[in-house]
Amino acid sequence: MKASHGRLEFVMPAPSTKAFEAFFNHEVRLRWDTLLDVTYVEGGGTHPYVEAISTNRGRGWKAGMAMRTRRCAFATSAKGIAF
């Protein structure tokens, strides 16, 4: 893990397509993310898209916390995924 410019960077031991699915496919994320109890794209779908709003609610003692985020931009590149 390397911190630079206020960002955390992690090396993922997987191809970018697999890492993308693990983090951005809400159905897949619920299988491994022990901090989440509920995660979904408002209006339907498994992946957030430009202007989509995602809702995420915590699990256990974090159940009272929730976050709604709006996807602002998304583009893929030959090197992987760029936001």
ABEGO torsion letter per residue (X at the ends): XBBBGGBBBBBBBBBAAAAAAAAABAAAAAAABAABABBBBBGEEABBBBGBBBBBBBBEAAAABBBBBBBABBBBBAAEBBX
